[in-house]
Amino acid sequence: MTQITPVILCGGSGTRLWPLSRKSYPKQFVQLMGEETLFQASARRLSGRDGGLDFSAPVILTNSDFRFIVTQQLAGAGVDPGAILIEPEGRNTAPAILAAALRLAETDPQAVMLVAPSDHVVPDGAAFRAAVARGLTAVEAGNMVTFGITPARAETGYGYLELAAPSDGDPVSLSRFVEKPDAASAERMVTDGNFLWNAGIFLFRACDIIAAFEAHHPQLLGPVRGALTEAQVDLGFLRLAPGPWAEAEDISIDYAVMEKAANLSVVPFTGGWSDLGGWDAVWREIGPDDQGVALSGEATAIDCRDTLLRSDSERLEIVGIGLENVMAVAMNDAVLVADMSRAQDVKEAVAALKKKAAPQATGFPKDHRPWGWFESLVVGSRFQVKRIMVHPGAALSLQSHFHRSEHWIVVEGTARVTVDEEVRLVTENQSVYIPLGAVHRMENPGKVPMVLIEVQTGAYVGEDDIVRYEDVYARG
């Protein structure tokens, strides 16, 4: 049984699935389909022993903002990470994959790596693992493997792989990479039958991908090695050094290595797959009814065709009447309504919102923190009302405020509350007052999530009015 180390790439901004996916909380962490997130599904798919494969604990590449979200969601999926590497800034896939390879090669240069994005949908995990098993034969011969998806349609949003010869599912040599085509070229390639979608999933040994960088893009080796050599361990995460990392070129693995490598094989994958690159893809994956209507959340359709209606707010009902070829997605703070054919243009809406400095462009209604999350329910000139959820066993920092006092009302679970020298338990339907300037902290000592309503009053209620004295998450 061959051991494989999954390398899961977990960055990105997810602008094409706005408003549900935003820079502060991109699509891989959102429950887009079902009870688990795309990231959790990816981690579970690449775990355990099955079909002749033995997946070791994954290596995760992410950024500092997502590090605690990653650990919480992995715990929820029942997957223990092998290492979580923190990128100081996004530099595309080539530096990230090289960092993972160099890290693994420190202990085993022959380590087999399966590199995969964290935001893809693969409904048939067994079929995918069977494709990985087929790719191992090429890897053992010193080749690098990429996985191509049998096209379901003439798609202009994906790159393509041209095969050097027909394949019955076994590895075959790659003829060339094809950039995202126009509609006519996509139709021609699908009709030809010798082209596959480029999924951006790779299988190779650490020593082979390092050798490929040495041959085809050696300028990346110095900065990435430096970032690893000077990396610092922080609460179990490995923070790559920002100085050397900033010198690494921002480039994809395809451009840096794969398009130049002679030892590249392709394994066709005929199972279902989607990168959920737009709301039209979500509509397809949900499975529209015989009128082409797909509903999610509190949504109602009347006399609609080929339409997606989705509400991600329990307090907001979305209703469509007489719609055709429309996608409408509603959240507490933003609503998207667009023609289905303009799914790839949603990123332009995000750019327009950024230009007008709208907080909805990048900020998520729920502000996720290491200990849980909060959301603002009402904001006034001298007050704010929040809902706060604290994970079991988690604690906020010991802190104080210069400009506001706070009232806390526990509505679910039990809170352990510190106010200056007093520590006490506050249960459901009980409240506590935090005077301005008091040193305070809330903790969840229980085994279920704790939820409270916080009412802030004062001259200033911004998030930067905080002085931290103790913080288990080592924030400033």
C-alpha positions as CSV (number, residue, x, y, z in Angstrom):
1,M,0.0,0.0,0.0
2,T,1.6,3.3,-1.2
3,Q,1.6,6.2,1.3
4,I,0.6,9.5,-0.2
5,T,0.8,12.9,1.5
6,P,-2.0,15.2,0.4
7,V,-1.0,18.9,-0.1
8,I,-4.1,21.0,0.1
9,L,-4.0,24.6,-1.2
10,C,-6.3,26.7,0.8
11,G,-6.0,30.4,-0.2
12,G,-7.9,32.5,-2.7
13,S,-10.6,35.2,-2.5
14,G,-13.5,33.5,-4.2
15,T,-14.9,36.6,-5.9
16,R,-17.0,34.7,-8.5
17,L,-19.3,33.3,-5.8
18,W,-19.9,36.7,-4.1
19,P,-21.8,37.5,-1.9
20,L,-21.5,34.1,-0.2
21,S,-17.8,33.9,-0.8
22,R,-15.6,36.9,0.1
23,K,-12.0,37.7,0.7
24,S,-12.4,37.3,4.5
25,Y,-14.2,34.0,4.2
26,P,-13.8,32.4,0.7
27,K,-15.9,29.6,-0.8
28,Q,-13.9,26.7,0.5
29,F,-15.0,27.4,4.1
30,V,-18.7,28.0,3.3
31,Q,-21.4,25.3,3.3
32,L,-22.2,25.8,-0.3
33,M,-23.7,22.3,-0.7
34,G,-24.7,20.0,2.1
35,E,-23.6,20.0,5.7
36,E,-19.8,20.2,5.2
37,T,-17.7,22.8,3.5
38,L,-15.7,22.2,0.3
39,F,-12.5,22.3,2.4
40,Q,-13.8,19.6,4.8
41,A,-14.9,17.4,1.9
42,S,-11.5,17.8,0.3
43,A,-9.7,16.8,3.5
44,R,-11.9,13.8,4.1
45,R,-11.6,12.6,0.5
46,L,-7.8,12.6,0.8
47,S,-7.6,10.8,4.2
48,G,-7.5,7.2,5.5
49,R,-6.6,3.9,3.8
50,D,-8.7,2.8,0.9
51,G,-8.3,1.3,-2.6
52,G,-4.7,0.5,-2.1
53,L,-3.8,4.0,-1.0
54,D,-2.7,5.1,2.4
55,F,-3.1,8.9,2.9
56,S,-0.9,10.4,5.6
57,A,-1.8,13.5,7.5
58,P,-2.2,16.4,5.0
59,V,0.1,19.4,4.5
60,I,-2.1,22.6,4.3
61,L,-1.0,25.8,2.7
62,T,-3.0,28.8,3.8
63,N,-2.6,32.4,5.1
64,S,-2.6,33.9,8.5
65,D,-6.2,35.0,8.4
66,F,-7.5,31.5,7.8
67,R,-5.2,29.5,10.1
68,F,-7.7,29.0,12.9
69,I,-10.6,28.4,10.5
70,V,-8.5,25.6,8.9
71,T,-7.9,23.9,12.3
72,Q,-11.5,24.2,13.4
73,Q,-12.9,22.8,10.1
74,L,-10.3,20.0,10.0
75,A,-11.4,19.0,13.6
76,G,-15.0,19.1,12.5
77,A,-14.1,16.7,9.6
78,G,-12.2,14.4,11.9
79,V,-8.9,15.0,10.1
80,D,-5.6,15.7,11.9
81,P,-3.1,17.9,9.9
82,G,0.5,16.9,9.5
83,A,1.6,20.5,9.0
84,I,0.0,23.9,8.4
85,L,2.3,26.2,6.5
86,I,1.3,29.9,6.7
87,E,2.1,32.0,3.6
88,P,3.0,35.6,4.5
89,E,1.2,36.7,1.2
90,G,-0.3,34.9,-1.8
91,R,2.3,34.1,-4.4
92,N,0.2,31.7,-6.6
93,T,0.6,27.9,-6.7
94,A,4.2,27.4,-7.8
95,P,5.9,28.8,-4.6
96,A,3.3,27.1,-2.4
97,I,3.8,23.7,-4.0
98,L,7.6,24.1,-3.9
99,A,7.5,24.9,-0.2
100,A,5.5,21.8,0.5
101,A,7.9,19.6,-1.5
102,L,11.0,21.0,0.1
103,R,9.4,20.5,3.5
104,L,8.6,16.9,2.8
105,A,12.0,16.2,1.2
106,E,13.7,17.2,4.5
107,T,12.6,13.8,5.9
108,D,11.8,11.8,2.7
109,P,12.8,12.9,-0.8
110,Q,10.8,10.0,-2.3
111,A,7.6,11.2,-0.6
112,V,4.6,11.0,-2.9
113,M,2.6,14.2,-2.9
114,L,-1.0,14.6,-4.1
115,V,-1.6,18.4,-4.7
116,A,-5.2,19.5,-4.8
117,P,-7.1,22.8,-4.4
118,S,-9.5,22.9,-1.4
119,D,-12.5,24.2,-3.2
120,H,-13.4,21.5,-5.8
121,V,-16.4,19.3,-5.8
122,V,-15.8,15.6,-6.5
123,P,-18.9,13.6,-5.6
124,D,-17.4,10.1,-6.2
125,G,-14.4,9.9,-3.9
126,A,-13.9,6.2,-4.6
127,A,-13.6,6.9,-8.4
128,F,-11.1,9.7,-7.7
129,R,-9.0,7.5,-5.5
130,A,-9.0,4.9,-8.2
131,A,-7.7,7.5,-10.7
132,V,-4.9,8.4,-8.2
133,A,-4.0,4.7,-7.9
134,R,-3.7,4.5,-11.7
135,G,-1.4,7.6,-11.6
136,L,1.0,5.9,-9.2
137,T,2.4,3.7,-11.9
138,A,3.6,6.8,-13.8
139,V,5.0,8.4,-10.6
140,E,7.0,5.2,-9.8
141,A,8.6,5.5,-13.2
142,G,9.8,9.1,-12.4
143,N,7.0,10.9,-14.1
144,M,4.8,13.7,-12.8
145,V,1.0,13.3,-13.2
146,T,-1.8,15.8,-13.7
147,F,-5.5,14.8,-13.8
148,G,-7.7,15.8,-16.6
149,I,-11.5,15.9,-16.4
150,T,-13.6,14.5,-19.3
151,P,-15.5,17.5,-20.5
152,A,-19.2,17.6,-19.8
153,R,-19.8,20.6,-22.1
154,A,-17.9,23.2,-24.2
155,E,-16.7,25.3,-21.2
156,T,-14.8,28.5,-21.7
157,G,-14.0,29.0,-18.0
158,Y,-11.4,26.2,-17.9
159,G,-8.0,25.5,-19.4
160,Y,-7.6,22.3,-21.4
161,L,-5.1,19.5,-21.7
162,E,-4.5,17.9,-25.1
163,L,-3.5,14.2,-24.9
164,A,-0.7,12.8,-27.0
165,A,-2.7,9.7,-27.6
166,P,-6.1,8.2,-26.7
167,S,-6.4,6.8,-23.2
168,D,-8.7,4.2,-21.6
169,G,-8.0,5.7,-18.2
170,D,-4.3,4.9,-17.7
171,P,-1.6,7.6,-17.7
172,V,-0.8,9.0,-21.1
173,S,1.6,11.6,-22.3
174,L,0.5,15.3,-22.5
175,S,0.8,17.0,-25.9
176,R,0.1,20.6,-24.7
177,F,-1.7,22.9,-22.3
178,V,-4.4,25.1,-23.8
179,E,-5.4,28.4,-22.2
180,K,-9.1,29.1,-21.5
181,P,-10.6,29.1,-25.1
182,D,-13.3,31.0,-26.8
183,A,-16.7,29.3,-27.4
184,A,-15.9,28.1,-30.9
185,S,-12.5,26.6,-29.8
186,A,-14.1,24.9,-26.8
187,E,-16.8,23.3,-29.0
188,R,-14.1,22.1,-31.4
189,M,-12.0,20.6,-28.6
190,V,-14.9,18.8,-27.0
191,T,-16.0,17.4,-30.4
192,D,-12.4,16.3,-31.1
193,G,-12.5,14.1,-28.0
194,N,-8.8,14.3,-27.3
195,F,-9.0,17.2,-24.8
196,L,-9.6,17.2,-21.1
197,W,-10.3,20.0,-18.6
198,N,-7.3,21.0,-16.6
199,A,-8.2,20.4,-13.0
200,G,-5.0,21.7,-11.4
201,I,-4.5,18.4,-9.4
202,F,-1.1,16.8,-9.4
203,L,0.7,13.7,-8.2
204,F,4.5,13.4,-8.0
205,R,7.4,12.6,-5.7
206,A,8.9,15.5,-3.8
207,C,12.3,14.9,-5.4
208,D,10.9,14.9,-8.9
209,I,9.0,18.2,-8.6
210,I,12.1,19.8,-6.9
211,A,14.2,18.6,-9.9
212,A,11.6,20.1,-12.3
213,F,12.0,23.5,-10.5
214,E,15.8,23.2,-10.7
215,A,15.5,22.6,-14.5
216,H,12.8,24.9,-15.5
217,H,12.4,27.7,-12.9
218,P,15.4,27.7,-10.6
219,Q,14.9,31.3,-9.5
220,L,12.2,30.2,-7.1
221,L,14.4,27.8,-5.2
222,G,16.4,30.4,-3.3
223,P,13.5,32.5,-1.9
224,V,11.3,29.5,-1.0
225,R,14.2,27.6,0.6
226,G,15.0,30.8,2.5
227,A,11.4,31.2,3.7
228,L,11.5,27.6,5.0
229,T,14.9,27.9,6.6
230,E,13.9,31.1,8.5
231,A,10.3,29.9,9.2
232,Q,9.0,30.2,12.8
233,V,6.7,27.9,14.7
234,D,3.7,29.7,16.0
235,L,1.0,27.9,18.1
236,G,1.6,24.7,16.0
237,F,1.6,26.5,12.7
238,L,4.8,27.0,10.6
239,R,5.0,30.6,9.5
240,L,7.2,31.0,6.3
241,A,9.6,33.9,6.6
242,P,8.1,37.0,5.0
243,G,11.4,38.5,3.8
244,P,12.5,35.7,1.5
245,W,8.9,34.8,0.5
246,A,8.4,38.3,-0.8
247,E,11.2,37.7,-3.3
248,A,9.4,34.6,-4.7
249,E,7.8,35.2,-8.1
250,D,4.0,35.2,-8.2
251,I,3.5,32.4,-10.7
252,S,1.4,29.3,-11.2
253,I,2.8,25.8,-11.2
254,D,1.6,25.4,-14.9
255,Y,3.6,28.3,-16.1
256,A,6.7,27.7,-13.9
257,V,7.1,24.0,-14.5
258,M,4.4,21.9,-16.0
259,E,4.2,23.5,-19.5
260,K,8.0,22.9,-19.8
261,A,8.3,19.4,-18.3
262,A,8.9,16.4,-20.6
263,N,8.1,13.8,-17.9
264,L,4.4,14.8,-17.5
265,S,1.6,12.3,-17.8
266,V,-2.2,12.8,-17.7
267,V,-4.7,10.5,-16.0
268,P,-8.2,11.0,-17.3
269,F,-11.0,11.2,-14.7
270,T,-14.5,10.5,-15.9
271,G,-16.3,11.0,-12.6
272,G,-18.1,14.2,-11.6
273,W,-16.0,17.3,-10.9
274,S,-16.5,21.0,-10.6
275,D,-14.4,23.9,-9.3
276,L,-17.6,25.8,-8.6
277,G,-16.2,28.7,-10.5
278,G,-19.5,30.6,-10.6
279,W,-23.1,30.5,-9.6
280,D,-24.0,28.7,-12.8
281,A,-21.8,25.8,-11.7
282,V,-23.5,25.8,-8.3
283,W,-26.9,25.7,-10.1
284,R,-25.7,22.7,-12.1
285,E,-24.4,20.8,-9.0
286,I,-27.5,21.4,-6.9
287,G,-29.5,19.6,-9.6
288,P,-32.3,21.8,-11.0
289,D,-35.8,20.4,-11.3
290,D,-37.5,19.7,-14.6
291,Q,-38.1,23.4,-15.1
292,G,-34.5,24.1,-14.5
293,V,-35.1,25.7,-11.1
294,A,-32.7,25.2,-8.2
295,L,-33.6,26.4,-4.7
296,S,-31.5,26.8,-1.6
297,G,-32.5,28.0,1.9
298,E,-35.6,30.1,2.3
299,A,-36.5,30.4,-1.4
300,T,-39.7,30.2,-3.4
301,A,-40.1,30.1,-7.2
302,I,-43.4,30.8,-9.0
303,D,-43.5,30.2,-12.8
304,C,-39.7,30.3,-13.2
305,R,-37.3,28.5,-15.6
306,D,-33.6,27.9,-15.5
307,T,-33.2,29.9,-12.4
308,L,-31.2,29.7,-9.1
309,L,-32.8,31.2,-6.0
310,R,-30.8,31.1,-2.8
311,S,-31.2,32.6,0.7
312,D,-28.4,32.3,3.2
313,S,-30.4,34.2,5.9
314,E,-32.9,32.5,8.1
315,R,-34.7,35.8,8.4
316,L,-34.9,36.5,4.6
317,E,-37.3,34.8,2.2
318,I,-36.4,35.2,-1.5
319,V,-39.3,34.9,-4.0
320,G,-39.0,34.7,-7.8
321,I,-41.9,35.2,-10.1
322,G,-41.8,34.6,-13.8
323,L,-38.0,34.6,-13.9
324,E,-35.9,32.9,-16.6
325,N,-32.2,32.4,-16.7
326,V,-31.7,34.3,-13.5
327,M,-29.5,33.8,-10.5
328,A,-30.4,35.5,-7.3
329,V,-28.5,35.1,-4.0
330,A,-29.5,36.8,-0.8
331,M,-27.6,37.4,2.5
332,N,-28.3,39.6,5.4
333,D,-26.1,42.4,4.0
334,A,-26.1,41.9,0.3
335,V,-28.1,40.6,-2.6
336,L,-26.9,39.5,-6.1
337,V,-29.3,39.4,-9.0
338,A,-27.9,38.6,-12.5
339,D,-28.5,36.9,-15.7
340,M,-27.2,33.3,-15.5
341,S,-25.0,33.9,-18.6
342,R,-23.1,36.6,-16.7
343,A,-21.9,34.3,-13.9
344,Q,-18.3,35.0,-14.7
345,D,-18.8,38.7,-14.4
346,V,-19.7,38.6,-10.7
347,K,-16.1,39.5,-9.9
348,E,-16.7,42.8,-11.7
349,A,-19.4,43.6,-9.1
350,V,-16.8,42.9,-6.3
351,A,-14.4,45.3,-8.0
352,A,-17.1,48.0,-8.3
353,L,-17.9,47.6,-4.6
354,K,-14.3,47.8,-3.6
355,K,-14.0,51.1,-5.6
356,K,-16.9,52.6,-3.6
357,A,-15.3,51.2,-0.3
358,A,-18.4,49.1,0.4
359,P,-17.6,46.7,3.3
360,Q,-19.6,44.0,1.6
361,A,-16.9,43.7,-1.1
362,T,-14.5,41.8,1.1
363,G,-16.0,41.5,4.7
364,F,-18.3,38.7,5.7
365,P,-21.4,39.3,7.9
366,K,-20.0,36.9,10.4
367,D,-16.5,37.9,11.6
368,H,-14.7,34.6,12.3
369,R,-12.1,34.5,15.1
370,P,-10.0,31.8,16.6
371,W,-12.5,31.4,19.4
372,G,-15.7,31.4,17.3
373,W,-17.5,34.3,15.5
374,F,-19.6,37.4,16.0
375,E,-22.0,39.3,13.8
376,S,-23.4,42.8,14.1
377,L,-27.2,42.9,14.4
378,V,-27.8,46.6,14.9
379,V,-25.3,49.5,14.7
380,G,-26.1,53.1,15.8
381,S,-24.2,56.3,16.4
382,R,-23.4,55.4,20.0
383,F,-24.3,51.7,20.3
384,Q,-23.9,48.3,18.7
385,V,-25.7,45.0,19.2
386,K,-23.8,41.7,18.4
387,R,-24.5,38.0,18.5
388,I,-21.4,36.1,19.7
389,M,-20.7,32.4,19.5
390,V,-17.8,30.9,21.5
391,H,-16.6,27.3,20.7
392,P,-16.5,24.8,23.6
393,G,-13.4,25.3,25.6
394,A,-12.5,28.5,23.9
395,A,-11.8,31.9,25.5
396,L,-11.5,35.5,24.3
397,S,-8.5,37.6,25.3
398,L,-8.3,39.3,28.6
399,Q,-9.0,42.9,27.5
400,S,-10.4,46.3,28.2
401,H,-11.9,49.2,26.2
402,F,-11.4,53.0,26.4
403,H,-14.6,54.2,24.9
404,R,-17.4,51.7,25.6
405,S,-19.2,49.6,28.2
406,E,-20.9,46.3,27.5
407,H,-23.9,44.2,28.6
408,W,-23.7,40.5,28.0
409,I,-26.9,38.3,27.9
410,V,-26.3,34.5,27.6
411,V,-28.9,32.9,25.4
412,E,-27.3,29.4,24.9
413,G,-24.9,27.5,27.1
414,T,-22.8,28.8,30.0
415,A,-20.2,31.6,30.1
416,R,-17.4,32.0,32.6
417,V,-17.0,35.7,32.9
418,T,-14.1,37.7,34.4
419,V,-14.6,41.3,35.4
420,D,-11.6,42.8,37.1
421,E,-11.0,40.5,40.1
422,E,-14.4,38.7,40.0
423,V,-14.9,35.4,38.1
424,R,-18.4,33.8,37.9
425,L,-20.5,31.6,35.8
426,V,-23.4,33.1,33.8
427,T,-26.0,30.7,32.4
428,E,-28.9,31.1,29.9
429,N,-31.1,34.1,30.5
430,Q,-28.6,35.7,32.9
431,S,-26.7,38.9,32.1
432,V,-23.6,40.7,33.3
433,Y,-22.5,44.4,33.0
434,I,-18.9,45.3,31.9
435,P,-18.1,48.9,32.9
436,L,-16.0,51.1,30.7
437,G,-12.3,50.4,31.4
438,A,-12.9,47.1,33.3
439,V,-10.5,44.3,32.5
440,H,-12.7,41.4,31.3
441,R,-12.9,38.1,29.5
442,M,-15.5,35.6,28.4
443,E,-14.9,31.8,28.2
444,N,-16.9,28.8,27.3
445,P,-16.2,26.1,29.9
446,G,-18.9,23.8,28.5
447,K,-19.0,21.1,25.8
448,V,-21.6,22.9,23.6
449,P,-21.3,26.2,21.8
450,M,-22.0,29.3,24.0
451,V,-24.0,32.1,22.4
452,L,-24.6,35.6,23.9
453,I,-26.0,38.9,22.9
454,E,-23.7,41.8,23.5
455,V,-24.9,45.4,23.7
456,Q,-22.1,48.0,23.4
457,T,-22.7,51.6,24.4
458,G,-20.3,54.5,24.2
459,A,-18.7,57.2,22.2
460,Y,-16.9,54.7,19.9
461,V,-17.7,51.0,19.2
462,G,-15.0,50.1,16.6
463,E,-13.2,46.8,16.8
464,D,-9.8,48.6,17.3
465,D,-10.9,49.9,20.7
466,I,-9.2,47.1,22.5
467,V,-6.3,46.5,24.9
468,R,-5.2,42.9,25.2
469,Y,-3.5,41.7,28.4
470,E,-3.5,37.9,27.8
471,D,-4.4,36.0,24.6
472,V,-4.0,32.3,24.1
473,Y,-3.9,33.0,20.3
474,A,-0.9,35.3,20.5
475,R,-2.5,38.2,18.8
476,G,-1.3,41.7,19.3
